[in-house]
Amino acid sequence: MHEIVIKETEGVYVEFIDLLTTHTPFYHVDRIAKYDVLIYVISGYIYVTEEEMDYEIGPGQMILLKQGTHQYGKKLIAAGTSWIFAHFYHGEINNAELNTMGRDDQPSEIVLPKTVGNLSKTDIPQRLKQLIKLSDTNKTLSKNRVSSAFHTLLLDIYEQDSPLAPSDLSGQIAKYLQHRVRETLTGEEIAQQFHLTYKHLTRTFSGVYGVGIMQYHIQLKMQVAARELRSSDKSISHIAMDLGFSDPLYFSKCFRKQFGISPRNYRHNQVLEVFSN
């Protein structure tokens, strides 16, 4: 939500870019943003809410906040947190060029990703630091050079990490759960993986799959359990523990809820079915 959209006829202009390290805990400032804002976290965590959407940005992660939105903090940002931020805006390069377009010619646009992770191993952090150094100089046209290079950086970020549609995001969550079907996951772990609040993730996921994230994860576990009950001689308690259930009774309750029968009876019926054919 509240992604920044840039048209091909627009330029990007950096008003200010710098690196900060806080020496005392603080909450993100409560404001209506005058500029678009880029935040790249070097160490610690930045907690910011934009129009009721909560974000937690950790090391190597970036967020782009939109001009005109209400931004504030609900959670304390710890001392020692370090981040790069840039205030920027975008606008038409040349109105005369727009007037030469035919009526059917509409400028294309890109929707920048809201959050981006795993940037610490890319050249993005170093490029941001170079822009800070360039902005500190008094060289002629240095601000124009900063803005031009920053525009290119945004385009590179767009190309490597385009925003996900709800179905794409939900699909990635489903794959994540499938790969970790034998693990016990928490909402906090899932939120950190996708850089969004768990509340937002599970609401988006349930809108596509019809069930919440944790319920879907349990359904995957029960499918694996049913397969192992059919094809192995592992004990029910062993299967339960292998799928992350410390309580066999809770495992049986989940299995019965999904298949309408206990694990023991399910295995017994499968054996009878094989010998009756």
C-alpha positions as CSV (number, residue, x, y, z in Angstrom):
1,M,0.0,0.0,0.0
2,H,1.0,3.6,-0.6
3,E,3.7,2.7,-3.2
4,I,5.6,5.5,-5.0
5,V,4.7,5.7,-8.7
6,I,7.1,7.4,-11.1
7,K,6.3,8.1,-14.7
8,E,8.8,8.0,-17.6
9,T,8.3,11.7,-18.1
10,E,9.3,12.5,-14.5
11,G,12.6,13.3,-13.0
12,V,13.6,12.5,-9.4
13,Y,15.1,15.3,-7.2
14,V,16.9,14.7,-3.9
15,E,16.3,17.3,-1.3
16,F,18.5,15.8,1.4
17,I,20.4,12.6,1.9
18,D,22.5,11.6,5.0
19,L,23.5,8.8,7.4
20,L,22.4,8.9,11.0
21,T,23.1,6.9,14.1
22,T,21.0,7.4,17.2
23,H,22.6,7.5,20.6
24,T,19.3,7.5,22.5
25,P,16.1,5.5,22.0
26,F,13.3,7.4,20.2
27,Y,10.0,6.9,18.3
28,H,9.8,7.7,14.6
29,V,8.6,11.3,14.2
30,D,4.8,11.9,13.8
31,R,4.3,13.8,10.6
32,I,2.6,14.2,7.3
33,A,5.5,13.6,4.9
34,K,6.5,16.6,2.7
35,Y,8.7,14.4,0.6
36,D,9.0,10.8,-0.5
37,V,11.4,9.1,1.9
38,L,14.0,6.3,1.4
39,I,15.3,4.5,4.6
40,Y,18.1,1.9,4.4
41,V,19.0,0.3,7.7
42,I,22.6,-0.4,8.4
43,S,22.2,-1.7,12.0
44,G,19.4,-2.1,14.4
45,Y,15.7,-1.8,13.5
46,I,13.5,1.1,12.3
47,Y,9.9,0.9,13.3
48,V,7.5,3.1,11.4
49,T,3.8,3.1,10.7
50,E,2.4,4.6,7.5
51,E,-1.3,5.2,7.4
52,E,-2.0,2.4,10.0
53,M,0.4,-0.1,8.2
54,D,3.2,-1.2,10.6
55,Y,6.7,-1.8,9.2
56,E,9.9,-3.2,10.8
57,I,13.0,-2.6,8.8
58,G,16.2,-4.4,9.8
59,P,19.8,-4.5,8.6
60,G,20.2,-4.7,4.9
61,Q,16.6,-3.7,4.3
62,M,15.0,-0.7,2.8
63,I,11.6,1.0,2.8
64,L,10.1,3.8,0.6
65,L,7.6,6.0,2.3
66,K,5.2,8.1,0.2
67,Q,4.8,11.9,0.3
68,G,1.6,13.1,1.9
69,T,1.0,10.0,4.1
70,H,0.8,10.0,7.8
71,Q,3.9,8.5,9.3
72,Y,4.6,7.8,13.0
73,G,6.2,5.4,15.4
74,K,4.5,2.9,17.8
75,K,7.6,1.1,18.9
76,L,10.8,2.5,20.4
77,I,13.9,2.6,18.1
78,A,16.9,1.4,20.1
79,A,20.1,3.4,20.7
80,G,22.8,2.4,18.3
81,T,20.5,2.1,15.3
82,S,22.1,3.4,12.1
83,W,20.5,4.2,8.8
84,I,20.7,6.1,5.6
85,F,17.8,8.3,4.6
86,A,16.9,10.4,1.6
87,H,14.1,13.0,1.2
88,F,13.2,13.2,-2.5
89,Y,10.3,14.1,-4.8
90,H,9.5,13.5,-8.5
91,G,7.9,15.7,-11.1
92,E,7.6,16.4,-14.9
93,I,10.9,16.9,-16.7
94,N,9.5,19.0,-19.5
95,N,5.9,19.9,-19.9
96,A,6.6,20.9,-23.6
97,E,7.5,17.3,-24.3
98,L,4.2,16.1,-22.9
99,N,2.3,18.5,-25.2
100,T,3.9,16.8,-28.3
101,M,2.4,13.4,-27.4
102,G,-0.6,12.1,-29.2
103,R,-3.9,11.8,-27.3
104,D,-3.4,8.0,-27.2
105,D,0.2,8.2,-25.9
106,Q,0.3,7.8,-22.2
107,P,3.6,7.9,-20.4
108,S,4.5,4.5,-18.9
109,E,5.1,4.3,-15.1
110,I,6.8,2.1,-12.6
111,V,5.6,1.3,-9.1
112,L,8.5,1.1,-6.7
113,P,8.5,-1.7,-4.2
114,K,7.4,-0.7,-0.7
115,T,10.2,-2.7,1.0
116,V,13.3,-4.4,-0.3
117,G,15.5,-7.0,1.6
118,N,18.9,-8.6,1.2
119,L,20.6,-5.4,0.0
120,S,23.7,-5.7,2.1
121,K,25.3,-7.9,-0.5
122,T,24.5,-5.6,-3.4
123,D,26.2,-2.3,-4.4
124,I,23.2,-0.3,-3.2
125,P,24.6,0.6,0.2
126,Q,27.9,1.8,-1.2
127,R,26.1,3.8,-3.9
128,L,24.0,5.5,-1.2
129,K,27.2,6.4,0.8
130,Q,28.8,7.8,-2.4
131,L,25.7,10.0,-2.9
132,I,26.1,11.3,0.7
133,K,29.7,12.3,0.0
134,L,28.8,13.9,-3.3
135,S,25.9,15.9,-1.7
136,D,28.4,17.3,0.9
137,T,30.6,18.8,-1.8
138,N,30.2,22.4,-3.1
139,K,31.0,21.3,-6.7
140,T,28.9,22.8,-9.5
141,L,25.8,20.8,-10.3
142,S,26.5,18.4,-7.4
143,K,22.8,18.3,-6.4
144,N,21.8,17.5,-10.0
145,R,24.4,14.7,-10.1
146,V,23.1,13.3,-6.8
147,S,19.5,13.4,-8.1
148,S,20.4,11.8,-11.4
149,A,22.3,9.0,-9.7
150,F,19.6,8.5,-7.1
151,H,17.0,8.2,-9.9
152,T,19.1,5.4,-11.5
153,L,19.4,3.7,-8.2
154,L,15.6,3.7,-7.8
155,L,15.2,2.2,-11.2
156,D,17.8,-0.5,-10.4
157,I,15.9,-1.3,-7.2
158,Y,12.7,-1.6,-9.2
159,E,14.2,-4.0,-11.7
160,Q,15.6,-6.3,-9.0
161,D,12.6,-6.3,-6.7
162,S,9.3,-5.3,-8.2
163,P,6.3,-5.2,-5.8
164,L,4.2,-8.3,-5.4
165,A,0.5,-8.5,-6.1
166,P,-1.5,-10.1,-3.3
167,S,-1.7,-13.4,-5.1
168,D,2.1,-13.4,-5.7
169,L,2.8,-12.5,-2.1
170,S,0.4,-15.2,-0.9
171,G,2.1,-17.7,-3.2
172,Q,5.5,-16.9,-1.8
173,I,4.1,-17.4,1.7
174,A,2.7,-20.7,0.7
175,K,6.0,-21.9,-0.7
176,Y,7.8,-20.7,2.5
177,L,5.4,-22.7,4.6
178,Q,5.8,-25.8,2.4
179,H,9.6,-25.7,2.7
180,R,9.2,-25.5,6.4
181,V,6.4,-27.9,7.0
182,R,8.4,-29.7,9.7
183,E,9.2,-26.6,11.6
184,T,7.3,-24.7,14.3
185,L,6.9,-21.1,13.0
186,T,5.8,-18.0,14.8
187,G,4.0,-14.9,13.4
188,E,7.0,-12.8,14.3
189,E,9.4,-15.1,12.2
190,I,7.0,-14.9,9.2
191,A,6.7,-11.1,9.5
192,Q,10.5,-10.8,9.6
193,Q,10.9,-13.0,6.5
194,F,8.5,-10.8,4.4
195,H,9.2,-7.4,6.0
196,L,5.5,-6.7,6.7
197,T,3.4,-7.1,9.8
198,Y,1.9,-10.6,10.5
199,K,-1.6,-9.0,10.6
200,H,-1.2,-7.7,7.1
201,L,0.3,-10.9,5.8
202,T,-2.3,-13.2,7.2
203,R,-5.1,-10.9,6.0
204,T,-3.7,-10.9,2.5
205,F,-3.1,-14.7,2.6
206,S,-6.6,-15.6,3.8
207,G,-8.1,-13.4,1.0
208,V,-6.4,-15.7,-1.5
209,Y,-6.3,-19.1,0.2
210,G,-9.4,-18.8,2.4
211,V,-7.6,-19.7,5.6
212,G,-5.0,-18.0,7.8
213,I,-1.3,-18.6,7.6
214,M,-1.0,-20.8,10.7
215,Q,-4.1,-22.8,9.8
216,Y,-2.7,-23.4,6.3
217,H,0.6,-24.5,7.8
218,I,-1.1,-27.1,10.0
219,Q,-3.1,-28.4,7.0
220,L,0.2,-28.9,5.2
221,K,1.5,-30.8,8.3
222,M,-1.5,-33.0,8.3
223,Q,-1.1,-33.9,4.7
224,V,2.5,-35.0,5.4
225,A,1.3,-36.9,8.4
226,A,-1.4,-38.8,6.4
227,R,1.2,-39.7,3.8
228,E,3.6,-41.1,6.5
229,L,0.8,-43.0,8.2
230,R,0.0,-44.7,4.9
231,S,3.6,-45.4,3.8
232,S,5.7,-45.9,6.9
233,D,5.7,-47.8,10.2
234,K,6.7,-44.8,12.3
235,S,4.8,-44.4,15.5
236,I,2.1,-41.7,15.7
237,S,4.1,-39.9,18.4
238,H,7.2,-40.0,16.3
239,I,5.4,-38.5,13.3
240,A,3.9,-35.8,15.5
241,M,7.3,-34.8,17.0
242,D,8.9,-34.9,13.5
243,L,6.3,-32.3,12.4
244,G,6.9,-30.0,15.3
245,F,4.1,-31.2,17.7
246,S,5.3,-31.6,21.3
247,D,1.9,-32.7,22.3
248,P,0.6,-35.9,20.6
249,L,-2.9,-35.2,21.8
250,Y,-3.0,-31.8,20.1
251,F,-1.5,-33.5,16.9
252,S,-4.4,-36.0,17.0
253,K,-6.9,-33.2,17.5
254,C,-5.6,-31.4,14.4
255,F,-5.6,-34.6,12.3
256,R,-9.1,-35.4,13.3
257,K,-10.3,-31.9,12.5
258,Q,-8.9,-32.2,9.0
259,F,-9.7,-35.8,8.1
260,G,-12.6,-36.5,10.5
261,I,-10.9,-39.5,11.9
262,S,-8.1,-40.2,14.4
263,P,-4.5,-41.0,13.1
264,R,-4.7,-44.5,14.5
265,N,-8.0,-45.3,12.8
266,Y,-6.8,-43.6,9.6
267,R,-3.8,-45.9,9.5
268,H,-6.0,-49.0,10.3
269,N,-8.5,-48.1,7.6
270,Q,-5.7,-47.7,5.0
271,V,-4.3,-51.2,5.8
272,L,-7.8,-52.7,5.5
273,E,-8.3,-50.9,2.2
274,V,-5.1,-52.3,0.8
275,F,-6.0,-55.9,1.7
276,S,-9.6,-55.6,0.5
277,N,-8.6,-54.7,-3.0
